[in-house]
Amino acid sequence: MAEKQYLFDKPRNVKILLGALFCSIALLVIIDYFITKHPEFYWEEYPSFYGVYGFVACVVLVLVAKYILRPIVKRREDYYD
């Protein structure tokens, strides 16, 4: 019996998906230059500010969870013995 093939088992499909992702990101960055903004603060005028801000915030959240919160809530390996 042949093993079931899924959509992303083929490298060609993964390349197509990544190509579409990068093209959509590039398109959104280009569109960002043509959208009229009404910023409240001067740093909001920078192109792709919110994308960079979101990425940095996500990285900070992961690092805080890994290095600060995990040691607080982590139990020893033999805790339930």
ROLO-569489 format. One record per atom (N, C-alpha, C, O, CB): x, y, z; residue number from 1; atom name; residue in one letter. Coordinates in pm, 1 decimal. Glycine has a CB too. Example, Ala and Ser with C-alpha at 12.3 -4.5 7.8 and 13.67 -1.06 7.14 Angstrom:
// ROLO-569489
<atom <1319.0; -569.0; 780.0>; 1; N; A>
<atom <1230.0; -450.0; 780.0>; 1; CA; A>
<atom <1320.0; -330.0; 780.0>; 1; C; A>
<atom <1423.6; -331.9; 846.5>; 1; O; A>
<atom <1130.8; -447.3; 904.6>; 1; CB; A>
<atom <1285.0; -225.0; 708.0>; 2; N; S>
<atom <1367.0; -106.0; 714.0>; 2; CA; S>
<atom <1290.0; 3.0; 787.0>; 2; C; S>
<atom <1340.9; 113.8; 803.9>; 2; O; S>
<atom <1408.4; -59.8; 572.5>; 2; CB; S>
END
This chain:
// ROLO-569489
<atom <84.5; -117.4; 0.0>; 1; N; M>
<atom <0.0; 0.0; 0.0>; 1; CA; M>
<atom <89.3; 124.0; 0.0>; 1; C; M>
<atom <183.3; 133.3; 78.9>; 1; O; M>
<atom <-96.3; -0.4; 122.1>; 1; CB; M>
<atom <60.5; 215.8; -85.6>; 2; N; A>
<atom <139.9; 338.5; -97.0>; 2; CA; A>
<atom <106.3; 434.6; 16.4>; 2; C; A>
<atom <-7.7; 443.6; 61.9>; 2; O; A>
<atom <115.6; 406.4; -233.3>; 2; CB; A>
<atom <208.0; 504.8; 59.7>; 3; N; E>
<atom <189.5; 602.2; 167.0>; 3; CA; E>
<atom <118.0; 724.8; 111.8>; 3; C; E>
<atom <145.8; 769.4; 0.5>; 3; O; E>
<atom <325.5; 641.9; 230.5>; 3; CB; E>
<atom <26.5; 778.2; 190.1>; 4; N; K>
<atom <-52.1; 892.9; 145.3>; 4; CA; K>
<atom <37.3; 1015.5; 129.9>; 4; C; K>
<atom <118.0; 1046.2; 217.7>; 4; O; K>
<atom <-166.7; 922.2; 244.2>; 4; CB; K>
<atom <22.3; 1084.3; 18.5>; 5; N; Q>
<atom <98.3; 1205.7; -9.6>; 5; CA; Q>
<atom <15.1; 1327.9; 26.7>; 5; C; Q>
<atom <-100.0; 1340.9; -14.9>; 5; O; Q>
<atom <140.8; 1210.9; -158.2>; 5; CB; Q>
<atom <74.0; 1415.7; 103.6>; 6; N; Y>
<atom <6.2; 1539.0; 140.6>; 6; CA; Y>
<atom <56.3; 1653.8; 54.4>; 6; C; Y>
<atom <153.6; 1639.1; -19.5>; 6; O; Y>
<atom <27.3; 1570.3; 289.5>; 6; CB; Y>
<atom <-10.6; 1767.9; 64.3>; 7; N; L>
<atom <17.5; 1881.3; -23.7>; 7; CA; L>
<atom <160.6; 1930.7; -10.9>; 7; C; L>
<atom <225.0; 1958.1; -112.2>; 7; O; L>
<atom <-77.7; 1994.5; 6.0>; 7; CB; L>
<atom <211.8; 1942.7; 110.7>; 8; N; F>
<atom <344.4; 2001.0; 129.8>; 8; CA; F>
<atom <455.3; 1897.8; 140.5>; 8; C; F>
<atom <565.9; 1930.7; 183.3>; 8; O; F>
<atom <344.6; 2085.8; 252.4>; 8; CB; F>
<atom <427.9; 1774.0; 102.7>; 9; N; D>
<atom <532.1; 1672.3; 95.1>; 9; CA; D>
<atom <620.2; 1693.2; -27.7>; 9; C; D>
<atom <734.5; 1647.7; -30.9>; 9; O; D>
<atom <470.0; 1532.6; 92.2>; 9; CB; D>
<atom <567.8; 1761.0; -127.0>; 10; N; K>
<atom <642.9; 1785.6; -249.7>; 10; CA; K>
<atom <715.3; 1920.5; -238.7>; 10; C; K>
<atom <651.4; 2022.0; -211.2>; 10; O; K>
<atom <548.4; 1783.2; -374.0>; 10; CB; K>
<atom <846.5; 1923.0; -259.6>; 11; N; P>
<atom <922.7; 2048.1; -249.4>; 11; CA; P>
<atom <874.2; 2157.0; -345.2>; 11; C; P>
<atom <885.9; 2275.9; -315.5>; 11; O; P>
<atom <1068.5; 2020.6; -275.6>; 11; CB; P>
<atom <820.7; 2116.8; -458.1>; 12; N; R>
<atom <770.4; 2215.9; -555.2>; 12; CA; R>
<atom <656.0; 2296.6; -495.2>; 12; C; R>
<atom <649.6; 2417.9; -514.8>; 12; O; R>
<atom <723.2; 2146.1; -685.2>; 12; CB; R>
<atom <565.7; 2231.4; -422.4>; 13; N; N>
<atom <453.5; 2301.4; -361.1>; 13; CA; N>
<atom <499.7; 2396.8; -251.1>; 13; C; N>
<atom <442.6; 2504.5; -233.7>; 13; O; N>
<atom <354.0; 2201.1; -304.4>; 13; CB; N>
<atom <602.6; 2357.3; -177.6>; 14; N; V>
<atom <657.1; 2444.7; -73.0>; 14; CA; V>
<atom <719.2; 2568.7; -137.3>; 14; C; V>
<atom <701.0; 2679.9; -87.8>; 14; O; V>
<atom <762.9; 2369.1; 13.4>; 14; CB; V>
<atom <792.4; 2550.1; -247.3>; 15; N; K>
<atom <853.1; 2663.9; -317.6>; 15; CA; K>
<atom <746.3; 2758.3; -370.4>; 15; C; K>
<atom <762.9; 2880.1; -363.6>; 15; O; K>
<atom <941.6; 2615.1; -433.1>; 15; CB; K>
<atom <637.9; 2704.6; -422.4>; 16; N; I>
<atom <528.2; 2788.7; -472.5>; 16; CA; I>
<atom <466.7; 2869.2; -358.5>; 16; C; I>
<atom <440.2; 2988.5; -373.4>; 16; O; I>
<atom <419.9; 2702.0; -541.3>; 16; CB; I>
<atom <444.2; 2804.4; -246.0>; 17; N; L>
<atom <386.0; 2873.2; -130.9>; 17; CA; L>
<atom <477.8; 2984.1; -80.4>; 17; C; L>
<atom <431.6; 3095.2; -54.3>; 17; O; L>
<atom <357.5; 2773.6; -18.5>; 17; CB; L>
<atom <607.1; 2955.5; -66.3>; 18; N; L>
<atom <700.8; 3057.4; -20.5>; 18; CA; L>
<atom <713.0; 3171.9; -120.9>; 18; C; L>
<atom <723.9; 3288.0; -81.2>; 18; O; L>
<atom <837.5; 2995.3; 4.4>; 18; CB; L>
<atom <711.3; 3140.8; -248.7>; 19; N; G>
<atom <714.7; 3244.9; -351.9>; 19; CA; G>
<atom <593.3; 3336.1; -342.9>; 19; C; G>
<atom <605.4; 3458.1; -354.6>; 19; O; G>
<atom <721.9; 3181.9; -490.9>; 19; CB; G>
<atom <476.4; 3276.9; -322.0>; 20; N; A>
<atom <354.4; 3356.9; -307.7>; 20; CA; A>
<atom <359.8; 3442.3; -181.5>; 20; C; A>
<atom <315.7; 3557.2; -182.7>; 20; O; A>
<atom <230.7; 3266.0; -304.6>; 20; CB; A>
<atom <412.7; 3387.7; -74.0>; 21; N; L>
<atom <425.7; 3463.3; 50.3>; 21; CA; L>
<atom <518.0; 3583.1; 32.0>; 21; C; L>
<atom <482.9; 3694.6; 70.5>; 21; O; L>
<atom <478.0; 3373.2; 162.3>; 21; CB; L>
<atom <636.0; 3561.3; -26.7>; 22; N; F>
<atom <730.3; 3671.1; -45.2>; 22; CA; F>
<atom <679.0; 3775.3; -144.0>; 22; C; F>
<atom <704.0; 3894.6; -127.0>; 22; O; F>
<atom <863.7; 3617.2; -92.4>; 22; CB; F>
<atom <607.9; 3731.1; -246.4>; 23; N; C>
<atom <549.3; 3826.6; -341.0>; 23; CA; C>
<atom <442.5; 3912.8; -273.9>; 23; C; C>
<atom <434.7; 4033.2; -298.3>; 23; O; C>
<atom <488.9; 3752.4; -460.9>; 23; CB; C>
<atom <360.8; 3850.8; -189.9>; 24; N; S>
<atom <257.6; 3928.7; -121.3>; 24; CA; S>
<atom <318.9; 4026.5; -21.7>; 24; C; S>
<atom <268.1; 4137.5; -6.0>; 24; O; S>
<atom <159.8; 3835.7; -49.6>; 24; CB; S>
<atom <427.0; 3987.7; 45.8>; 25; N; I>
<atom <494.9; 4079.6; 136.8>; 25; CA; I>
<atom <553.2; 4197.0; 59.0>; 25; C; I>
<atom <538.3; 4312.0; 100.2>; 25; O; I>
<atom <605.9; 4006.6; 215.2>; 25; CB; I>
<atom <619.1; 4169.1; -52.2>; 26; N; A>
<atom <675.8; 4275.9; -134.3>; 26; CA; A>
<atom <566.7; 4368.9; -185.7>; 26; C; A>
<atom <584.4; 4490.7; -186.0>; 26; O; A>
<atom <754.6; 4217.2; -251.8>; 26; CB; A>
<atom <455.1; 4313.6; -228.7>; 27; N; L>
<atom <343.8; 4394.2; -277.4>; 27; CA; L>
<atom <288.8; 4484.6; -166.7>; 27; C; L>
<atom <258.5; 4601.3; -191.5>; 27; O; L>
<atom <232.5; 4303.7; -332.2>; 27; CB; L>
<atom <276.0; 4432.1; -45.9>; 28; N; L>
<atom <226.1; 4513.1; 64.9>; 28; CA; L>
<atom <322.6; 4624.5; 102.3>; 28; C; L>
<atom <279.5; 4734.1; 138.1>; 28; O; L>
<atom <199.9; 4425.6; 185.6>; 28; CB; L>
<atom <452.5; 4598.0; 94.6>; 29; N; V>
<atom <551.1; 4702.7; 123.1>; 29; CA; V>
<atom <544.0; 4812.4; 16.5>; 29; C; V>
<atom <553.6; 4930.8; 48.8>; 29; O; V>
<atom <694.0; 4642.8; 129.5>; 29; CB; V>
<atom <527.6; 4774.1; -109.0>; 30; N; I>
<atom <516.1; 4872.9; -216.7>; 30; CA; I>
<atom <388.4; 4954.7; -201.1>; 30; C; I>
<atom <390.8; 5076.7; -217.2>; 30; O; I>
<atom <518.4; 4803.5; -354.4>; 30; CB; I>
<atom <277.9; 4889.4; -170.3>; 31; N; I>
<atom <150.6; 4960.1; -151.9>; 31; CA; I>
<atom <158.5; 5057.3; -35.1>; 31; C; I>
<atom <93.5; 5161.8; -36.6>; 31; O; I>
<atom <36.4; 4860.1; -129.2>; 31; CB; I>
<atom <237.7; 5023.5; 65.8>; 32; N; D>
<atom <250.9; 5107.7; 184.6>; 32; CA; D>
<atom <302.8; 5246.9; 149.2>; 32; C; D>
<atom <269.8; 5343.4; 218.1>; 32; O; D>
<atom <344.2; 5041.7; 286.0>; 32; CB; D>
<atom <383.4; 5259.7; 43.2>; 33; N; Y>
<atom <434.6; 5390.5; 2.5>; 33; CA; Y>
<atom <326.6; 5479.7; -57.7>; 33; C; Y>
<atom <342.0; 5601.8; -58.3>; 33; O; Y>
<atom <546.7; 5373.1; -97.0>; 33; CB; Y>
<atom <219.7; 5422.8; -107.4>; 34; N; F>
<atom <117.3; 5499.9; -176.8>; 34; CA; F>
<atom <-6.5; 5528.8; -92.5>; 34; C; F>
<atom <-95.4; 5601.4; -136.8>; 34; O; F>
<atom <76.4; 5427.9; -300.1>; 34; CB; F>
<atom <-13.4; 5473.6; 26.9>; 35; N; I>
<atom <-129.2; 5495.2; 112.9>; 35; CA; I>
<atom <-108.2; 5623.0; 193.3>; 35; C; I>
<atom <-1.9; 5643.8; 251.8>; 35; O; I>
<atom <-152.4; 5373.5; 207.1>; 35; CB; I>
<atom <-209.1; 5707.2; 195.7>; 36; N; T>
<atom <-202.4; 5830.1; 273.9>; 36; CA; T>
<atom <-219.4; 5795.6; 421.1>; 36; C; T>
<atom <-313.9; 5727.4; 460.7>; 36; O; T>
<atom <-310.5; 5932.0; 227.8>; 36; CB; T>
<atom <-125.7; 5844.5; 500.6>; 37; N; K>
<atom <-129.9; 5815.5; 643.4>; 37; CA; K>
<atom <-160.5; 5942.8; 720.1>; 37; C; K>
<atom <-127.2; 6052.8; 676.0>; 37; O; K>
<atom <3.3; 5753.9; 691.2>; 37; CB; K>
<atom <-223.6; 5927.1; 834.1>; 38; N; H>
<atom <-251.8; 6038.8; 923.7>; 38; CA; H>
<atom <-196.3; 6002.1; 1060.8>; 38; C; H>
<atom <-271.3; 5969.9; 1153.0>; 38; O; H>
<atom <-406.2; 6070.6; 930.6>; 38; CB; H>
<atom <-62.4; 6007.4; 1072.9>; 39; N; P>
<atom <-1.2; 5958.8; 1196.0>; 39; CA; P>
<atom <-18.9; 6056.1; 1312.2>; 39; C; P>
<atom <-28.2; 6177.4; 1293.9>; 39; O; P>
<atom <145.7; 5932.7; 1173.5>; 39; CB; P>
<atom <-23.1; 6000.0; 1429.7>; 40; N; E>
<atom <-28.5; 6080.9; 1549.7>; 40; CA; E>
<atom <112.2; 6112.3; 1598.7>; 40; C; E>
<atom <136.5; 6218.2; 1656.6>; 40; O; E>
<atom <-108.8; 6010.0; 1658.8>; 40; CB; E>
<atom <205.0; 6019.2; 1575.0>; 41; N; F>
<atom <343.6; 6038.2; 1614.7>; 41; CA; F>
<atom <431.6; 6031.9; 1490.6>; 41; C; F>
<atom <394.7; 5968.3; 1391.9>; 41; O; F>
<atom <386.9; 5931.7; 1719.2>; 41; CB; F>
<atom <547.6; 6097.1; 1494.3>; 42; N; Y>
<atom <631.5; 6107.8; 1375.3>; 42; CA; Y>
<atom <686.9; 5972.9; 1329.5>; 42; C; Y>
<atom <709.4; 5953.6; 1210.0>; 42; O; Y>
<atom <745.6; 6202.8; 1401.8>; 42; CB; Y>
<atom <709.7; 5878.4; 1422.8>; 43; N; W>
<atom <767.9; 5750.6; 1383.0>; 43; CA; W>
<atom <668.7; 5662.0; 1308.2>; 43; C; W>
<atom <709.0; 5564.7; 1244.5>; 43; O; W>
<atom <819.5; 5677.5; 1504.8>; 43; CB; W>
<atom <541.6; 5694.1; 1314.9>; 44; N; E>
<atom <442.2; 5617.2; 1240.3>; 44; CA; E>
<atom <447.0; 5646.4; 1090.5>; 44; C; E>
<atom <385.8; 5574.6; 1011.4>; 44; O; E>
<atom <303.3; 5646.7; 1293.6>; 44; CB; E>
<atom <518.9; 5750.7; 1051.2>; 45; N; E>
<atom <530.7; 5786.1; 909.2>; 45; CA; E>
<atom <628.8; 5696.6; 834.9>; 45; C; E>
<atom <623.3; 5688.9; 712.2>; 45; O; E>
<atom <573.6; 5930.8; 895.0>; 45; CB; E>
<atom <718.4; 5628.8; 905.8>; 46; N; Y>
<atom <816.9; 5544.6; 840.1>; 46; CA; Y>
<atom <748.2; 5429.8; 767.3>; 46; C; Y>
<atom <651.0; 5373.2; 817.5>; 46; O; Y>
<atom <918.2; 5490.8; 941.9>; 46; CB; Y>
<atom <798.4; 5395.4; 649.2>; 47; N; P>
<atom <738.6; 5284.7; 574.9>; 47; CA; P>
<atom <752.5; 5152.9; 651.1>; 47; C; P>
<atom <857.5; 5124.0; 708.5>; 47; O; P>
<atom <803.4; 5272.5; 436.5>; 47; CB; P>
<atom <648.8; 5076.1; 651.0>; 48; N; S>
<atom <644.0; 4943.9; 715.0>; 48; CA; S>
<atom <672.5; 4949.2; 864.1>; 48; C; S>
<atom <723.0; 4852.1; 920.4>; 48; O; S>
<atom <742.7; 4851.0; 648.8>; 48; CB; S>
<atom <641.4; 5060.2; 929.1>; 49; N; F>
<atom <664.9; 5074.4; 1072.5>; 49; CA; F>
<atom <589.5; 4967.7; 1150.5>; 49; C; F>
<atom <646.7; 4904.3; 1239.2>; 49; O; F>
<atom <623.4; 5213.9; 1120.1>; 49; CB; F>
<atom <464.1; 4947.4; 1119.4>; 50; N; Y>
<atom <383.2; 4854.0; 1197.5>; 50; CA; Y>
<atom <425.4; 4708.7; 1176.0>; 50; C; Y>
<atom <413.5; 4626.9; 1267.1>; 50; O; Y>
<atom <236.7; 4870.5; 1162.1>; 50; CB; Y>
<atom <473.9; 4676.5; 1058.0>; 51; N; G>
<atom <525.5; 4542.1; 1034.6>; 51; CA; G>
<atom <650.9; 4514.9; 1116.8>; 51; C; G>
<atom <663.9; 4408.8; 1178.0>; 51; O; G>
<atom <555.1; 4522.3; 886.8>; 51; CB; G>
<atom <742.6; 4610.5; 1118.0>; 52; N; V>
<atom <865.0; 4595.9; 1196.9>; 52; CA; V>
<atom <831.3; 4594.6; 1345.4>; 52; C; V>
<atom <886.7; 4514.8; 1421.0>; 52; O; V>
<atom <964.7; 4709.7; 1165.3>; 52; CB; V>
<atom <742.2; 4681.0; 1386.9>; 53; N; Y>
<atom <701.0; 4688.4; 1527.7>; 53; CA; Y>
<atom <639.3; 4554.7; 1572.4>; 53; C; Y>
<atom <670.2; 4505.6; 1680.9>; 53; O; Y>
<atom <599.4; 4804.8; 1548.9>; 53; CB; Y>
<atom <554.1; 4497.5; 1490.8>; 54; N; G>
<atom <491.7; 4369.7; 1524.1>; 54; CA; G>
<atom <592.9; 4257.3; 1530.7>; 54; C; G>
<atom <584.9; 4172.2; 1619.3>; 54; O; G>
<atom <384.6; 4335.9; 1423.0>; 54; CB; G>
<atom <689.0; 4255.4; 1437.8>; 55; N; F>
<atom <791.4; 4151.6; 1438.4>; 55; CA; F>
<atom <878.3; 4160.9; 1563.6>; 55; C; F>
<atom <905.0; 4060.0; 1628.9>; 55; O; F>
<atom <878.3; 4162.0; 1312.9>; 55; CB; F>
<atom <922.3; 4282.4; 1596.9>; 56; N; V>
<atom <1005.8; 4301.4; 1715.4>; 56; CA; V>
<atom <927.9; 4263.7; 1841.2>; 56; C; V>
<atom <983.4; 4200.4; 1931.1>; 56; O; V>
<atom <1055.3; 4447.6; 1724.5>; 56; CB; V>
<atom <800.1; 4301.7; 1848.9>; 57; N; A>
<atom <719.0; 4267.5; 1965.6>; 57; CA; A>
<atom <704.0; 4116.4; 1979.8>; 57; C; A>
<atom <707.6; 4064.5; 2091.4>; 57; O; A>
<atom <581.1; 4333.2; 1955.7>; 57; CB; A>
<atom <687.6; 4046.2; 1870.0>; 58; N; C>
<atom <674.4; 3900.3; 1873.6>; 58; CA; C>
<atom <804.0; 3835.7; 1921.7>; 58; C; C>
<atom <800.7; 3744.2; 2004.0>; 58; O; C>
<atom <636.5; 3846.0; 1734.5>; 58; CB; C>
<atom <917.1; 3882.2; 1871.5>; 59; N; V>
<atom <1046.0; 3827.4; 1913.8>; 59; CA; V>
<atom <1068.0; 3852.9; 2062.9>; 59; C; V>
<atom <1115.4; 3764.6; 2134.3>; 59; O; V>
<atom <1161.1; 3889.0; 1831.1>; 59; CB; V>
<atom <1034.2; 3972.6; 2110.1>; 60; N; V>
<atom <1050.1; 4004.3; 2252.1>; 60; CA; V>
<atom <960.4; 3915.4; 2337.6>; 60; C; V>
<atom <1003.3; 3867.9; 2442.7>; 60; O; V>
<atom <1018.3; 4152.7; 2278.2>; 60; CB; V>
<atom <837.4; 3892.4; 2294.6>; 61; N; L>
<atom <747.5; 3804.1; 2369.4>; 61; CA; L>
<atom <802.6; 3661.9; 2380.3>; 61; C; L>
<atom <795.0; 3600.5; 2486.8>; 61; O; L>
<atom <610.3; 3801.2; 2303.1>; 61; CB; L>
<atom <857.0; 3610.4; 2272.7>; 62; N; V>
<atom <912.4; 3475.2; 2275.6>; 62; CA; V>
<atom <1032.6; 3468.8; 2368.6>; 62; C; V>
<atom <1045.3; 3374.2; 2446.4>; 62; O; V>
<atom <952.0; 3429.9; 2134.4>; 62; CB; V>
<atom <1120.8; 3567.5; 2361.8>; 63; N; L>
<atom <1239.4; 3566.8; 2447.8>; 63; CA; L>
<atom <1202.9; 3582.4; 2594.8>; 63; C; L>
<atom <1263.1; 3517.0; 2680.0>; 63; O; L>
<atom <1334.9; 3677.7; 2406.5>; 63; CB; L>
<atom <1106.6; 3666.8; 2626.1>; 64; N; V>
<atom <1062.1; 3683.1; 2764.4>; 64; CA; V>
<atom <1000.5; 3553.0; 2815.1>; 64; C; V>
<atom <1026.9; 3511.7; 2928.0>; 64; O; V>
<atom <960.5; 3799.2; 2776.1>; 64; CB; V>
<atom <919.6; 3489.2; 2733.2>; 65; N; A>
<atom <857.6; 3363.5; 2774.5>; 65; CA; A>
<atom <961.9; 3254.7; 2796.5>; 65; C; A>
<atom <949.4; 3174.2; 2888.8>; 65; O; A>
<atom <755.9; 3317.8; 2670.5>; 65; CB; A>
<atom <1063.5; 3251.9; 2712.9>; 66; N; K>
<atom <1163.3; 3145.7; 2721.4>; 66; CA; K>
<atom <1259.3; 3165.6; 2838.3>; 66; C; K>
<atom <1288.1; 3070.7; 2911.2>; 66; O; K>
<atom <1241.3; 3137.8; 2592.2>; 66; CB; K>
<atom <1309.0; 3287.2; 2856.9>; 67; N; Y>
<atom <1416.4; 3308.4; 2954.0>; 67; CA; Y>
<atom <1369.8; 3364.1; 3088.2>; 67; C; Y>
<atom <1444.2; 3356.1; 3185.9>; 67; O; Y>
<atom <1517.5; 3400.6; 2896.1>; 67; CB; Y>
<atom <1250.8; 3419.6; 3096.2>; 68; N; I>
<atom <1204.2; 3476.3; 3223.3>; 68; CA; I>
<atom <1088.0; 3395.1; 3279.9>; 68; C; I>
<atom <1092.9; 3353.5; 3395.7>; 68; O; I>
<atom <1161.6; 3623.0; 3204.4>; 68; CB; I>
<atom <984.7; 3372.3; 3200.8>; 69; N; L>
<atom <866.4; 3303.0; 3252.4>; 69; CA; L>
<atom <886.1; 3152.9; 3268.4>; 69; C; L>
<atom <835.7; 3094.2; 3364.1>; 69; O; L>
<atom <750.0; 3327.9; 3161.6>; 69; CB; L>
<atom <958.4; 3090.0; 3176.5>; 70; N; R>
<atom <976.0; 2944.7; 3184.2>; 70; CA; R>
<atom <1044.3; 2901.2; 3313.2>; 70; C; R>
<atom <997.3; 2806.6; 3376.3>; 70; O; R>
<atom <1056.5; 2895.9; 3065.5>; 70; CB; R>
<atom <1152.3; 2965.3; 3355.2>; 71; N; P>
<atom <1212.7; 2922.8; 3483.0>; 71; CA; P>
<atom <1120.0; 2942.0; 3603.3>; 71; C; P>
<atom <1133.6; 2871.5; 3703.3>; 71; O; P>
<atom <1341.3; 2999.6; 3506.8>; 71; CB; P>
<atom <1028.1; 3034.7; 3594.9>; 72; N; I>
<atom <936.5; 3058.8; 3706.8>; 72; CA; I>
<atom <835.6; 2945.4; 3720.7>; 72; C; I>
<atom <808.6; 2900.1; 3831.9>; 72; O; I>
<atom <863.1; 3192.0; 3688.1>; 72; CB; I>
<atom <779.9; 2899.2; 3609.4>; 73; N; V>
<atom <673.1; 2799.5; 3614.9>; 73; CA; V>
<atom <721.5; 2656.6; 3593.2>; 73; C; V>
<atom <643.3; 2562.8; 3608.8>; 73; O; V>
<atom <569.2; 2832.1; 3512.7>; 73; CB; V>
<atom <846.6; 2638.2; 3558.2>; 74; N; K>
<atom <899.1; 2505.2; 3529.0>; 74; CA; K>
<atom <916.5; 2423.8; 3657.6>; 74; C; K>
<atom <955.8; 2477.4; 3761.2>; 74; O; K>
<atom <1033.1; 2516.1; 3454.5>; 74; CB; K>
<atom <886.9; 2294.8; 3649.7>; 75; N; R>
<atom <901.6; 2202.8; 3763.3>; 75; CA; R>
<atom <1020.1; 2109.7; 3736.8>; 75; C; R>
<atom <1059.9; 2088.8; 3622.2>; 75; O; R>
<atom <770.0; 2120.1; 3786.7>; 75; CB; R>
<atom <1074.6; 2055.2; 3843.6>; 76; N; R>
<atom <1182.1; 1957.4; 3828.4>; 76; CA; R>
<atom <1129.8; 1834.0; 3756.5>; 76; C; R>
<atom <1009.3; 1808.8; 3754.3>; 76; O; R>
<atom <1241.3; 1919.0; 3965.7>; 76; CB; R>
<atom <1219.5; 1758.4; 3698.5>; 77; N; E>
<atom <1180.2; 1640.5; 3622.6>; 77; CA; E>
<atom <1113.7; 1535.3; 3711.5>; 77; C; E>
<atom <1023.3; 1465.3; 3665.8>; 77; O; E>
<atom <1301.5; 1580.6; 3553.0>; 77; CB; E>
<atom <1155.7; 1522.9; 3835.1>; 78; N; D>
<atom <1099.0; 1423.2; 3926.9>; 78; CA; D>
<atom <994.5; 1483.0; 4021.9>; 78; C; D>
<atom <976.9; 1433.7; 4133.4>; 78; O; D>
<atom <1210.5; 1358.7; 4008.0>; 78; CB; D>
<atom <926.8; 1586.7; 3979.1>; 79; N; Y>
<atom <831.9; 1658.2; 4063.4>; 79; CA; Y>
<atom <717.5; 1568.7; 4110.2>; 79; C; Y>
<atom <676.8; 1577.1; 4226.0>; 79; O; Y>
<atom <776.3; 1777.5; 3988.8>; 79; CB; Y>
<atom <665.2; 1483.6; 4022.7>; 80; N; Y>
<atom <548.5; 1401.3; 4057.3>; 80; CA; Y>
<atom <585.9; 1266.0; 4117.4>; 80; C; Y>
<atom <496.7; 1186.9; 4148.3>; 80; O; Y>
<atom <463.3; 1379.3; 3934.5>; 80; CB; Y>
<atom <712.3; 1237.4; 4134.6>; 81; N; D>
<atom <753.8; 1107.4; 4190.7>; 81; CA; D>
<atom <743.1; 1105.4; 4341.2>; 81; C; D>
<atom <774.0; 1004.1; 4403.9>; 81; O; D>
<atom <896.6; 1074.5; 4149.7>; 81; CB; D>
END
